[in-house]
Amino acid sequence: MSETMHNAREIQKDLVAMRRHLHAHPELNFVEYETSRYASEKLENLGFVVRAAGGKTGIVADLGQGNKTVAIRCDMDALPISELNRSVYASKNAGVMHACGHDAHLAVALGVAQILSNCDLPGRLRIIVQPGDSPAGRPGAATMIEAGALEGVTAVLGLHVDGTVPTGKVGIVASLAQAFEEHFVVEFKDDGESQEFADTSLTTANLVRALYGVPALVGSGSDESSLSVNSMQCENDLSHAGGRHARLEGRIKTSGDEMRQRTHSEIEKIAASVRNQARVIFSDSKQKFVDSSAVTATMHSTAVDLLGASNVLSIKRKSWNWQFSLLTEHVPGAMIYLGAEIASSRRSHQSATFDIDENCLPIGVAVLAEAAIRLLRA
């Protein structure tokens, strides 16, 4: 057994205690006040310099110094689900539950901080505790980036528990999302012959409402898209030099070229359904991608060395990692899916009975901690 795995197993009781405390006190996205306070106190007691970052609950904590900084990123928000489990650590907050494992993610990150705080670090270790990972609202990852969480970071590592993978195994995400960001314009004119579009403002409002439904229409589980309308101009007066017309502008963000093409197609269909003569223009396309192959290779070799090749799986992206992918648009990164299946009773994520095999916790700590050390030494 490696020294890192030994150290991780030595703190298993602490990991379970932290995870159960967090599970019993879940908080929804962007209001994780007690969770944030709990994590801050733990990190400060380990000697980390902690600062607020991202919304009102995000945390960035640093330990050590040097030319390289490796960050461990975790999320911490829960879901609006009423827990049905009868465990002693079941949710004490009515209607709120850690039904996707974010309690385990934070416990693992705190565990990494705990075992590495006793090491002579060859660089700086950063713990990023992100709010708002759940789908509703603005991505918490974006707020952390804006708050400078990635400043000086040379690599970022993350994990997500997976209740469908046996405990003792991990999956490595071989390829994180390649994101595209584009500007789009929709224009249409009315010559006055049809009464169907007599109120251009109403027509445009209906168009905007339909456009905001595009991400849900094109979503495919492992890929994500987002859309925002930034400006809208309408002219209802037929006597105006340009007649009745409307123009709206916005931005779309998609992960992967296939998702990009589907998003284009849906926007064009919606525009045509509102007005046959509608014109859609896409421009200012930017592919946002950072080469993470070296970091992924380090994560993979670390997992193989600690667990054995037969226990390391290469898997495709899942929707769980899309906010982590926002971080890897800026710095190289790698993510693992941590096997957490309860052998006798597999639990579905985002369900009222979700739970994990807590024996997975030290495995997650060991893989992330060892990978971080190797990256700092590289």
VEXDREN-2710 file (C-alpha; in Angstrom, 1 decimal):
% VEXDREN-2710
k/r/px/py/pz
1/MET/0.0/0.0/0.0
2/SER/1.4/3.4/-0.9
3/GLU/2.0/6.0/1.7
4/THR/-0.7/8.3/0.3
5/MET/-3.3/5.5/0.4
6/HIS/-2.2/4.6/3.9
7/ASN/-2.6/8.2/5.1
8/ALA/-6.0/8.4/3.4
9/ARG/-7.2/5.2/5.1
10/GLU/-5.9/6.5/8.4
11/ILE/-8.4/9.3/8.3
12/GLN/-11.4/7.3/7.1
13/LYS/-13.3/7.9/10.4
14/ASP/-12.8/11.6/9.9
15/LEU/-14.0/11.4/6.3
16/VAL/-17.2/9.5/7.2
17/ALA/-17.9/12.0/10.1
18/MET/-17.5/15.0/7.8
19/ARG/-19.6/13.5/5.0
20/ARG/-22.4/12.5/7.4
21/HIS/-22.4/16.0/9.0
22/LEU/-22.7/17.6/5.6
23/HIS/-25.3/15.1/4.5
24/ALA/-27.5/15.8/7.5
25/HIS/-27.3/19.6/6.9
26/PRO/-27.8/20.2/3.2
27/GLU/-28.3/23.6/1.7
28/LEU/-29.5/24.7/-1.8
29/ASN/-27.3/26.3/-4.4
30/PHE/-25.9/29.7/-3.5
31/VAL/-27.3/29.6/0.0
32/GLU/-24.7/27.1/1.4
33/TYR/-23.9/29.4/4.3
34/GLU/-23.4/26.8/7.1
35/THR/-21.6/24.5/4.7
36/SER/-19.2/27.2/3.7
37/ARG/-18.6/28.2/7.3
38/TYR/-17.9/24.5/8.2
39/ALA/-15.4/24.1/5.3
40/SER/-13.7/27.4/6.1
41/GLU/-13.2/26.4/9.7
42/LYS/-11.8/23.0/8.8
43/LEU/-9.4/24.5/6.3
44/GLU/-8.2/27.3/8.6
45/ASN/-7.5/24.8/11.4
46/LEU/-5.3/23.0/8.9
47/GLY/-3.2/26.1/8.3
48/PHE/-4.8/27.2/5.0
49/VAL/-5.3/30.8/4.1
50/VAL/-9.0/31.1/3.3
51/ARG/-10.8/33.8/1.4
52/ALA/-14.3/34.2/0.2
53/ALA/-14.8/33.8/-3.6
54/GLY/-17.8/33.3/-5.8
55/GLY/-21.3/34.4/-4.7
56/LYS/-21.6/34.7/-0.9
57/THR/-20.5/31.2/-0.1
58/GLY/-17.6/30.2/-2.4
59/ILE/-14.2/29.5/-0.9
60/VAL/-10.6/29.6/-2.1
61/ALA/-8.0/28.2/0.4
62/ASP/-4.2/28.1/-0.2
63/LEU/-1.4/26.2/1.6
64/GLY/2.3/26.3/0.7
65/GLN/4.1/28.4/-1.9
66/GLY/6.0/28.0/-5.1
67/ASN/5.9/28.4/-8.8
68/LYS/3.1/25.9/-9.3
69/THR/-0.4/25.8/-7.9
70/VAL/-2.6/22.7/-8.1
71/ALA/-6.2/23.2/-7.2
72/ILE/-8.7/20.6/-6.0
73/ARG/-12.2/21.7/-6.9
74/CYS/-15.4/20.5/-5.2
75/ASP/-19.0/21.5/-5.1
76/MET/-21.2/21.7/-2.0
77/ASP/-24.8/22.4/-2.9
78/ALA/-27.8/20.1/-2.4
79/LEU/-31.0/19.5/-4.2
80/PRO/-34.7/20.4/-3.5
81/ILE/-35.6/16.7/-2.7
82/SER/-37.2/15.3/0.4
83/GLU/-35.0/12.4/1.6
84/LEU/-36.6/9.0/2.2
85/ASN/-33.6/7.3/3.8
86/ARG/-33.9/6.4/7.5
87/SER/-30.2/6.6/8.2
88/VAL/-28.9/8.4/11.3
89/TYR/-27.4/11.0/9.0
90/ALA/-30.5/11.6/6.9
91/SER/-31.2/15.2/6.0
92/LYS/-32.4/17.4/8.9
93/ASN/-33.5/20.2/6.5
94/ALA/-37.0/19.5/5.2
95/GLY/-37.2/19.3/1.4
96/VAL/-33.5/19.5/0.9
97/MET/-31.1/16.6/0.3
98/HIS/-27.6/15.7/-0.8
99/ALA/-29.0/13.5/-3.6
100/CYS/-26.0/13.7/-5.9
101/GLY/-23.0/13.3/-3.6
102/HIS/-21.8/16.8/-3.2
103/ASP/-21.4/16.1/0.5
104/ALA/-18.9/13.4/-0.4
105/HIS/-17.1/15.7/-2.8
106/LEU/-16.5/18.3/-0.1
107/ALA/-15.5/15.6/2.5
108/VAL/-12.9/14.2/0.0
109/ALA/-11.5/17.7/-0.7
110/LEU/-11.2/18.4/3.0
111/GLY/-9.5/15.0/3.4
112/VAL/-7.0/15.9/0.7
113/ALA/-6.3/19.1/2.6
114/GLN/-5.9/17.1/5.9
115/ILE/-3.3/14.6/4.7
116/LEU/-1.4/17.1/2.6
117/SER/-1.3/19.7/5.3
118/ASN/1.2/17.4/7.1
119/CYS/3.5/17.2/4.0
120/ASP/6.4/19.4/2.8
121/LEU/4.5/20.6/-0.3
122/PRO/6.7/21.2/-3.4
123/GLY/4.3/24.1/-4.4
124/ARG/1.0/25.6/-3.5
125/LEU/-2.2/23.5/-2.9
126/ARG/-5.5/25.3/-3.5
127/ILE/-8.9/24.0/-2.4
128/ILE/-11.8/25.5/-4.4
129/VAL/-15.2/25.0/-2.8
130/GLN/-17.7/26.0/-5.4
131/PRO/-21.4/27.0/-4.8
132/GLY/-24.2/26.5/-7.2
133/ASP/-23.3/23.4/-9.2
134/SER/-26.9/22.4/-9.6
135/PRO/-28.5/23.3/-13.0
136/ALA/-30.8/26.1/-11.9
137/GLY/-29.5/29.6/-12.3
138/ARG/-26.0/30.9/-13.1
139/PRO/-23.2/28.4/-13.0
140/GLY/-21.3/28.6/-9.8
141/ALA/-18.1/27.8/-11.6
142/ALA/-18.5/31.1/-13.5
143/THR/-18.7/33.1/-10.3
144/MET/-15.6/31.4/-9.0
145/ILE/-13.6/32.2/-12.1
146/GLU/-14.7/35.8/-11.9
147/ALA/-13.6/35.9/-8.3
148/GLY/-10.1/34.8/-9.3
149/ALA/-10.2/31.2/-8.1
150/LEU/-8.0/30.1/-11.0
151/GLU/-5.4/32.9/-10.8
152/GLY/-2.0/31.3/-10.8
153/VAL/-3.4/27.8/-11.0
154/THR/-1.4/25.4/-13.2
155/ALA/-3.8/22.4/-13.0
156/VAL/-7.2/21.8/-11.5
157/LEU/-8.4/18.4/-10.3
158/GLY/-12.0/17.2/-9.5
159/LEU/-14.1/14.2/-8.8
160/HIS/-17.7/13.1/-8.8
161/VAL/-19.0/10.0/-7.0
162/ASP/-20.8/7.5/-9.2
163/GLY/-23.3/5.2/-7.7
164/THR/-23.3/3.0/-10.8
165/VAL/-19.5/2.1/-10.5
166/PRO/-18.4/-0.4/-7.9
167/THR/-16.4/0.9/-4.9
168/GLY/-12.7/0.4/-5.5
169/LYS/-12.9/1.5/-9.1
170/VAL/-12.6/4.9/-10.6
171/GLY/-13.4/6.3/-14.1
172/ILE/-11.2/8.8/-15.8
173/VAL/-12.9/11.3/-18.0
174/ALA/-10.7/11.0/-21.1
175/SER/-11.9/14.2/-22.9
176/LEU/-13.4/17.2/-21.2
177/ALA/-15.8/19.4/-23.2
178/GLN/-14.5/21.7/-26.0
179/ALA/-16.7/24.8/-25.6
180/PHE/-17.8/27.2/-28.3
181/GLU/-19.1/30.7/-27.6
182/GLU/-20.9/32.6/-30.4
183/HIS/-22.9/35.8/-31.0
184/PHE/-26.2/35.5/-32.8
185/VAL/-28.7/37.9/-34.4
186/VAL/-32.3/37.2/-35.4
187/GLU/-34.0/39.8/-37.6
188/PHE/-37.5/39.9/-39.2
189/LYS/-39.6/42.4/-41.1
190/ASP/-43.3/42.8/-41.7
191/ASP/-44.5/44.4/-44.9
192/GLY/-48.0/45.1/-43.4
193/GLU/-49.9/42.7/-45.6
194/SER/-50.3/40.2/-42.8
195/GLN/-52.2/40.8/-39.6
196/GLU/-50.5/37.9/-37.9
197/PHE/-47.6/40.1/-36.8
198/ALA/-49.4/43.3/-36.2
199/ASP/-47.8/43.5/-32.7
200/THR/-44.1/43.1/-33.4
201/SER/-43.3/43.5/-29.7
202/LEU/-45.5/40.5/-28.8
203/THR/-44.0/38.4/-31.6
204/THR/-40.5/39.2/-30.4
205/ALA/-41.4/38.4/-26.8
206/ASN/-42.7/35.0/-27.9
207/LEU/-39.5/34.5/-29.9
208/VAL/-37.4/35.2/-26.9
209/ARG/-39.4/32.8/-24.7
210/ALA/-39.0/30.1/-27.3
211/LEU/-35.2/30.7/-27.7
212/TYR/-34.7/30.3/-23.9
213/GLY/-36.0/26.8/-24.3
214/VAL/-33.3/25.8/-26.8
215/PRO/-30.8/24.4/-24.2
216/ALA/-33.4/22.0/-22.9
217/LEU/-34.3/20.9/-26.4
218/VAL/-30.8/20.1/-27.5
219/GLY/-29.4/18.7/-24.2
220/SER/-28.0/15.2/-24.4
221/GLY/-26.7/14.3/-21.0
222/SER/-23.0/14.6/-21.6
223/ASP/-23.2/17.9/-23.5
224/GLU/-24.5/21.2/-22.4
225/SER/-25.6/24.5/-23.9
226/SER/-26.6/27.9/-22.6
227/LEU/-28.3/30.9/-24.3
228/SER/-28.8/34.5/-23.4
229/VAL/-30.6/37.3/-25.2
230/ASN/-28.7/40.6/-24.6
231/SER/-30.6/43.1/-26.6
232/MET/-34.0/43.5/-28.3
233/GLN/-35.3/46.3/-30.7
234/CYS/-38.8/46.5/-32.1
235/GLU/-40.6/48.9/-34.4
236/ASN/-44.4/48.6/-34.6
237/ASP/-45.1/51.6/-36.9
238/LEU/-45.6/50.6/-40.5
239/SER/-45.0/54.3/-41.5
240/HIS/-41.5/53.9/-40.2
241/ALA/-38.9/53.9/-43.0
242/GLY/-38.1/50.3/-42.3
243/GLY/-41.7/49.2/-41.7
244/ARG/-42.4/46.9/-38.7
245/HIS/-39.3/45.0/-37.8
246/ALA/-37.4/43.5/-34.9
247/ARG/-33.9/42.6/-34.1
248/LEU/-32.6/40.7/-31.1
249/GLU/-29.0/39.8/-30.3
250/GLY/-27.6/37.2/-27.9
251/ARG/-24.9/34.7/-27.1
252/ILE/-24.8/30.9/-27.1
253/LYS/-22.4/28.6/-25.4
254/THR/-22.1/25.0/-26.4
255/SER/-19.9/22.0/-25.5
256/GLY/-18.8/20.1/-28.5
257/ASP/-19.3/20.7/-32.2
258/GLU/-22.3/18.4/-32.5
259/MET/-24.1/20.3/-29.7
260/ARG/-23.2/23.5/-31.5
261/GLN/-24.8/22.4/-34.8
262/ARG/-28.0/21.2/-33.0
263/THR/-28.2/24.5/-31.2
264/HIS/-27.9/26.4/-34.5
265/SER/-30.6/24.2/-36.1
266/GLU/-33.1/24.8/-33.3
267/ILE/-32.6/28.5/-33.3
268/GLU/-33.2/28.6/-37.0
269/LYS/-36.3/26.5/-36.7
270/ILE/-37.8/28.7/-34.0
271/ALA/-37.0/31.9/-36.0
272/ALA/-38.7/30.4/-39.1
273/SER/-41.7/29.3/-37.1
274/VAL/-42.2/32.9/-36.0
275/ARG/-41.7/34.5/-39.3
276/ASN/-40.7/32.8/-42.6
277/GLN/-38.6/35.8/-43.6
278/ALA/-36.6/35.7/-40.4
279/ARG/-32.9/35.9/-40.8
280/VAL/-30.5/34.3/-38.4
281/ILE/-26.8/35.2/-38.3
282/PHE/-24.1/33.5/-36.2
283/SER/-20.8/35.2/-35.8
284/ASP/-17.8/35.8/-33.6
285/SER/-17.3/32.1/-32.9
286/LYS/-14.7/31.3/-30.4
287/GLN/-13.5/27.8/-29.5
288/LYS/-12.4/27.8/-25.8
289/PHE/-10.2/24.8/-25.1
290/VAL/-7.1/24.2/-23.1
291/ASP/-5.0/21.0/-23.6
292/SER/-5.5/18.9/-20.6
293/SER/-3.9/15.7/-21.9
294/ALA/-0.8/15.8/-19.7
295/VAL/-2.9/16.4/-16.5
296/THR/-5.3/13.6/-17.5
297/ALA/-2.3/11.3/-18.1
298/THR/-1.0/12.0/-14.6
299/MET/-4.4/11.4/-13.1
300/HIS/-4.7/8.1/-15.0
301/SER/-1.2/6.9/-14.1
302/THR/-1.8/7.8/-10.4
303/ALA/-5.0/5.8/-10.3
304/VAL/-3.4/2.8/-11.9
305/ASP/-0.5/2.9/-9.5
306/LEU/-2.8/3.1/-6.5
307/LEU/-5.6/0.9/-7.5
308/GLY/-4.3/-1.4/-10.3
309/ALA/-5.1/-1.1/-14.0
310/SER/-8.2/-3.3/-13.8
311/ASN/-9.8/-0.8/-11.5
312/VAL/-9.3/2.2/-13.7
313/LEU/-11.9/2.8/-16.4
314/SER/-11.9/5.2/-19.3
315/ILE/-15.3/6.8/-19.6
316/LYS/-17.2/9.4/-21.6
317/ARG/-18.3/12.7/-20.3
318/LYS/-21.5/12.9/-18.3
319/SER/-23.6/16.0/-17.5
320/TRP/-22.2/16.0/-14.0
321/ASN/-18.9/17.4/-15.2
322/TRP/-20.1/20.3/-17.3
323/GLN/-19.3/23.0/-14.7
324/PHE/-15.9/21.5/-14.1
325/SER/-15.4/21.9/-17.9
326/LEU/-15.9/25.6/-17.5
327/LEU/-12.7/25.7/-15.4
328/THR/-10.8/23.7/-17.9
329/GLU/-11.5/26.4/-20.5
330/HIS/-8.9/28.4/-18.6
331/VAL/-6.4/25.9/-17.1
332/PRO/-5.6/22.2/-17.8
333/GLY/-7.6/19.8/-15.6
334/ALA/-8.7/16.3/-15.1
335/MET/-11.7/14.6/-13.3
336/ILE/-12.4/11.2/-11.9
337/TYR/-15.6/9.4/-11.3
338/LEU/-15.3/7.7/-7.9
339/GLY/-17.0/4.3/-7.7
340/ALA/-19.4/4.5/-4.8
341/GLU/-22.0/1.8/-5.5
342/ILE/-23.6/0.1/-2.5
343/ALA/-23.2/-3.5/-3.6
344/SER/-26.4/-4.8/-2.2
345/SER/-28.6/-1.8/-3.1
346/ARG/-27.6/0.5/-6.1
347/ARG/-29.0/4.0/-5.6
348/SER/-29.9/6.4/-8.3
349/HIS/-28.5/9.9/-8.4
350/GLN/-30.9/12.7/-7.8
351/SER/-33.4/10.4/-6.1
352/ALA/-34.9/10.5/-2.6
353/THR/-33.0/7.3/-1.6
354/PHE/-29.6/8.2/-3.0
355/ASP/-26.7/7.1/-0.8
356/ILE/-23.1/5.9/-1.3
357/ASP/-20.7/3.3/0.0
358/GLU/-18.5/5.4/2.3
359/ASN/-15.5/3.1/1.8
360/CYS/-15.0/5.1/-1.4
361/LEU/-14.0/8.2/0.4
362/PRO/-10.3/7.4/1.2
363/ILE/-9.9/6.2/-2.3
364/GLY/-10.9/9.5/-3.7
365/VAL/-8.6/11.3/-1.2
366/ALA/-5.6/9.2/-2.1
367/VAL/-6.0/9.5/-5.9
368/LEU/-6.5/13.3/-5.8
369/ALA/-3.8/13.9/-3.2
370/GLU/-1.2/11.8/-5.0
371/ALA/-2.0/13.3/-8.4
372/ALA/-1.7/16.8/-6.9
373/ILE/1.8/16.0/-5.5
374/ARG/3.0/14.5/-8.8
375/LEU/1.8/17.6/-10.7
376/LEU/3.5/19.9/-8.3
377/ARG/6.7/18.0/-8.7
378/ALA/6.5/17.7/-12.5
END
